[in-house]
Amino acid sequence: MRALKLLVIGTGGTIASAKTERGYKAQLRIEEILEKAGIKRRNGLIIDCWDLLNVDSTLIQPEDWIKIGNAVYESLPDYDGIVITHGTDTLAYTSSALSFILQNPNIPIVLTGSMLPITEPDSDAPGNLKTAIKFAMEGTPGIYVAFRNKIMLGTRVSKVHSLGLNAFQSINYPDIAYLKGDKIVFRHRIHPSSSELLFDPTLDPEVVYVRLTPGLSPDVFLALEKTVNGIVLEGYGAGGIPYRGRDLLRAVSKVAARKPVVMTTQAIYGGVDLTRYEVGRKALEAGVIPAGDMTKEATLTKLMWALGHTKNVDEIREIMGRSVAMELSTELP
């Protein structure tokens, strides 16, 4: 029986942190992390390590997504699975971005991290690493996040707690599997894609994320249009843009004619439906592109990816309205 061969790529984050005089700082190598987590190479399991980055995930940039994507793409022919350790603050952005950059991988690529450093007592790092490695050994192709014994699809994950150990949830999509003892138990099977592997790391990071709040000035959008290539607008509930008092709708309409404005929601679950209310229909008529039930992380990274290929608003509307990496449940008009 051929030995399974896994690669663990380190990028830093809490899981790689140790205490310093100025607080926790990412500094441990992957080999050290695996040793402290008690991960053993046994039963024919080969684990190679690659210390690609070692930074707090607050510092992660779109250029790092491309660097990680390149490392994964380069390694695909040599491994049965890849695990990426990452800080939790931007982990969901990275898992979403990688899903657009690297489509239809033929092996499992599993991101994980921890809320407590591996150097601390009762750290969740060993459990999360074990879950990630066990799932990577299953051979189910795709990009996933392993956290708190759960396996979630990479484009459906959001961080929902800043301190709690159960920090990530799968949004508008079922968990893929969970670890029970030493066994992976599947809850939702994904049918393997018949499409070929596509490595497409073209991104335009000139996108801004704006949260809609009462009293927001229309001038904000007119000013932003001069400095960015796309806007993600986080609206209320099912979606809509105010036009009473401060007429944001008129300002957004002017911007949306020239640059893509994509609307997501401040609600965690349910997504955007701009046909539900009059305020939503007015937003559609103004040219706003609905994000459907995509997470905020998937919406932002997908728009960056779309803008990397075209600046045409109609073409971007088409890209945002179809599912590229299972980030969207229903094709949008």
C-alpha positions in Angstrom: 0.0 0.0 0.0 1.4 3.4 -1.1 2.1 5.8 1.7 0.0 8.9 1.9 2.0 12.1 1.4 0.8 15.4 2.8 2.3 18.9 2.7 1.7 21.4 5.5 2.3 25.0 4.5 2.7 27.6 7.2 1.7 31.2 6.9 1.8 32.3 10.6 -1.1 33.5 12.7 -2.0 32.6 16.3 -1.3 28.9 15.8 2.4 29.8 15.1 2.6 32.4 17.9 4.5 32.6 21.1 4.4 35.2 23.9 6.7 38.2 23.6 7.0 41.5 25.6 4.7 43.1 23.0 2.1 40.3 23.0 1.8 37.2 20.9 3.8 37.1 17.7 3.9 34.5 14.9 7.4 33.0 15.0 7.2 29.1 15.2 8.1 26.9 12.2 5.7 24.3 11.0 7.9 21.5 12.2 7.8 22.9 15.7 4.0 23.3 15.5 3.5 19.7 14.5 5.8 18.5 17.2 4.0 20.5 19.9 0.6 19.3 18.6 1.7 15.7 18.9 1.2 15.0 15.2 3.0 11.7 14.3 4.3 10.4 11.0 3.1 6.9 11.2 1.0 4.2 9.5 2.6 5.1 6.2 1.9 8.8 6.5 4.5 11.2 5.1 4.3 14.9 6.1 6.5 17.5 4.5 6.7 21.1 5.8 6.9 24.4 4.0 7.3 27.7 6.0 6.0 30.0 3.3 5.1 33.0 5.5 5.1 33.8 9.2 2.9 36.8 9.9 -0.1 37.8 11.9 -3.1 37.3 9.5 -4.1 40.9 10.1 -1.1 41.6 7.8 -2.2 39.3 5.0 -2.7 41.0 1.6 -4.1 39.9 -1.8 -0.5 39.5 -3.0 -0.1 36.8 -0.3 -3.1 34.9 -1.6 -1.4 34.7 -5.0 1.8 33.6 -3.3 0.0 30.9 -1.3 -1.9 29.9 -4.5 1.4 29.6 -6.4 2.8 27.4 -3.6 -0.2 25.1 -3.7 -0.4 24.9 -7.5 3.3 24.0 -7.6 2.9 21.3 -5.0 -0.3 19.6 -6.4 1.5 16.9 -8.5 3.6 15.7 -5.5 1.0 15.3 -2.7 -2.2 13.6 -1.8 -3.4 16.5 0.3 -2.3 20.0 1.5 -2.9 21.6 4.8 -2.4 25.4 5.2 -2.0 26.9 8.7 -3.2 30.5 8.9 -4.2 33.2 11.3 -8.0 33.3 12.0 -8.7 37.0 11.4 -8.4 36.7 7.6 -8.6 33.0 7.2 -12.0 33.1 5.5 -10.8 35.7 3.0 -7.8 33.5 2.1 -9.9 30.3 1.8 -12.4 32.2 -0.5 -9.6 33.8 -2.6 -7.8 30.5 -3.1 -11.1 29.0 -4.2 -11.3 31.4 -7.1 -7.6 31.4 -7.9 -7.3 27.6 -7.8 -10.5 26.0 -9.2 -11.2 22.3 -9.4 -8.1 21.0 -7.5 -7.7 17.2 -7.7 -6.7 16.8 -4.0 -8.0 18.3 -0.7 -6.6 21.6 0.4 -7.5 22.3 4.0 -6.9 25.6 5.8 -6.8 25.7 9.6 -5.6 27.8 12.5 -6.3 28.2 16.2 -7.7 30.8 18.6 -5.1 29.9 21.3 -1.4 29.7 20.4 0.1 26.2 20.3 2.5 27.3 23.1 -0.4 27.8 25.5 -2.1 25.2 27.7 -5.5 24.0 26.4 -4.7 25.3 23.0 -7.2 24.3 20.3 -4.3 24.1 17.8 -3.7 20.3 18.2 -7.4 19.4 17.7 -7.7 21.7 14.6 -4.5 20.3 13.1 -5.7 16.8 13.7 -9.0 17.5 12.0 -7.3 19.1 9.0 -4.8 16.3 8.5 -7.4 13.6 9.0 -9.6 15.2 6.3 -6.7 15.8 4.0 -6.1 12.0 4.2 -9.6 11.3 3.0 -8.8 12.5 -0.5 -11.9 14.5 -1.2 -10.9 17.2 -3.7 -11.6 20.9 -3.0 -10.7 23.8 -0.7 -11.9 23.6 2.9 -11.6 25.0 6.3 -11.1 22.8 9.4 -12.0 24.2 12.8 -13.4 22.9 16.0 -13.8 19.3 14.6 -15.8 20.6 11.6 -14.9 20.7 7.9 -16.5 23.5 6.0 -16.4 24.6 2.3 -13.8 27.3 1.8 -16.1 29.8 0.1 -18.8 29.4 2.7 -16.9 30.2 5.9 -17.0 33.3 8.1 -15.4 34.1 11.4 -18.3 34.7 13.8 -16.6 35.0 17.1 -13.5 37.1 18.0 -12.4 35.0 21.0 -14.5 31.8 21.3 -12.9 28.5 20.1 -15.9 27.7 17.9 -15.0 30.8 15.9 -16.1 29.8 12.4 -19.4 28.8 10.9 -20.5 27.6 7.5 -22.9 30.3 6.1 -25.9 29.3 4.1 -24.4 25.9 3.4 -24.1 22.7 5.4 -20.9 21.5 7.1 -19.1 19.0 4.9 -17.9 16.7 7.7 -16.8 16.4 11.3 -14.2 14.5 13.2 -15.5 11.9 15.6 -12.7 10.3 17.5 -10.2 9.4 14.8 -12.8 9.1 12.1 -14.1 11.6 9.6 -17.9 11.5 9.3 -19.4 13.1 6.2 -22.6 15.2 6.4 -22.7 16.6 2.9 -21.0 15.0 0.0 -19.8 17.2 -2.9 -19.8 15.6 -6.3 -16.3 15.9 -7.9 -16.1 18.5 -10.6 -15.7 17.2 -14.2 -13.9 20.4 -15.1 -10.1 20.6 -15.4 -7.8 22.3 -12.9 -7.7 26.0 -13.5 -5.0 28.2 -11.9 -6.1 31.8 -12.4 -4.4 34.2 -10.0 -5.4 37.4 -11.7 -6.8 39.8 -9.0 -7.5 43.5 -8.8 -7.3 44.5 -5.1 -8.7 48.0 -5.7 -12.0 47.2 -4.1 -13.5 48.9 -1.0 -16.0 47.4 1.5 -18.6 50.0 2.8 -21.1 49.3 5.6 -24.4 51.0 5.1 -25.4 53.0 8.2 -28.1 55.6 9.0 -26.8 59.0 8.2 -24.1 57.9 5.6 -23.4 60.7 3.2 -23.9 60.2 -0.6 -20.6 62.0 -1.1 -18.8 59.0 0.2 -19.7 57.0 -2.9 -18.8 59.8 -5.3 -15.4 60.2 -3.6 -14.7 56.5 -3.6 -15.4 56.1 -7.3 -12.3 58.2 -8.0 -10.0 55.9 -6.0 -11.3 52.3 -6.5 -12.4 50.0 -9.2 -15.3 48.3 -7.3 -17.4 48.7 -4.2 -19.0 46.1 -2.0 -21.9 47.7 -0.1 -23.0 45.9 3.1 -26.7 46.7 3.3 -29.5 46.0 5.7 -31.4 42.7 5.7 -32.5 41.5 2.3 -31.0 44.7 0.7 -31.9 48.2 -0.4 -30.5 51.7 -0.5 -31.9 54.7 1.3 -33.2 57.6 -0.7 -35.3 59.5 1.9 -33.4 62.5 3.4 -29.9 61.6 2.3 -30.3 60.3 -1.3 -27.7 57.5 -1.4 -29.7 55.8 -4.2 -28.9 58.6 -6.7 -25.2 58.6 -5.8 -24.9 54.9 -6.1 -26.8 54.9 -9.4 -24.2 57.3 -10.8 -21.3 55.1 -9.6 -22.9 51.8 -10.6 -23.2 53.0 -14.2 -19.4 53.1 -14.4 -18.0 50.8 -11.8 -19.5 47.7 -10.1 -21.4 48.1 -6.9 -22.2 44.7 -5.3 -24.6 44.5 -2.4 -24.2 42.0 0.5 -26.0 42.1 3.8 -25.2 42.8 7.5 -27.2 39.7 8.4 -25.2 36.6 8.8 -27.7 34.2 7.3 -30.1 34.4 4.4 -28.3 36.5 1.9 -29.6 39.4 -0.3 -32.8 39.4 -2.3 -33.3 42.7 -4.0 -36.6 41.7 -5.5 -38.3 41.3 -2.1 -38.9 45.0 -1.2 -39.4 48.2 -3.1 -36.1 49.6 -1.8 -34.4 46.5 -3.1 -36.0 46.8 -6.5 -35.0 50.4 -6.7 -31.4 49.3 -6.0 -31.6 46.8 -8.8 -32.9 49.5 -11.2 -30.0 51.7 -10.1 -27.6 49.0 -11.3 -26.6 47.4 -8.0 -25.4 43.8 -8.3 -26.8 41.5 -5.7 -24.5 39.1 -3.9 -27.2 36.5 -3.3 -26.2 34.2 -0.4 -22.5 34.6 -0.7 -20.5 35.4 2.4 -18.9 38.9 2.7 -15.5 37.3 2.3 -16.5 35.4 -0.9 -18.2 38.6 -2.2 -15.1 40.8 -1.7 -12.6 38.3 -3.1 -14.8 37.3 -6.0 -15.2 40.9 -7.0 -11.4 41.3 -6.9 -11.0 38.2 -9.0 -13.7 39.4 -11.5 -12.1 42.8 -11.8 -8.8 41.1 -12.5 -10.4 39.9 -15.8 -12.6 42.7 -16.9 -13.7 46.3 -15.9 -16.9 46.0 -17.9 -19.8 46.3 -15.4 -22.1 44.0 -17.4 -19.4 41.3 -17.7 -18.8 41.6 -13.9 -22.5 41.4 -13.3 -22.5 38.1 -15.2 -19.5 36.7 -13.2 -20.9 37.7 -9.9 -24.2 36.2 -10.7 -23.0 32.7 -11.4 -21.4 30.2 -9.1 -17.6 29.8 -9.7 -16.6 27.8 -6.6 -19.8 26.8 -5.0 -20.0 30.2 -3.3 -23.5 30.9 -4.6 -26.6 28.7 -4.2 -28.7 30.1 -6.9 -27.7 31.7 -10.2 -28.7 35.3 -10.2 -30.2 37.4 -13.0 
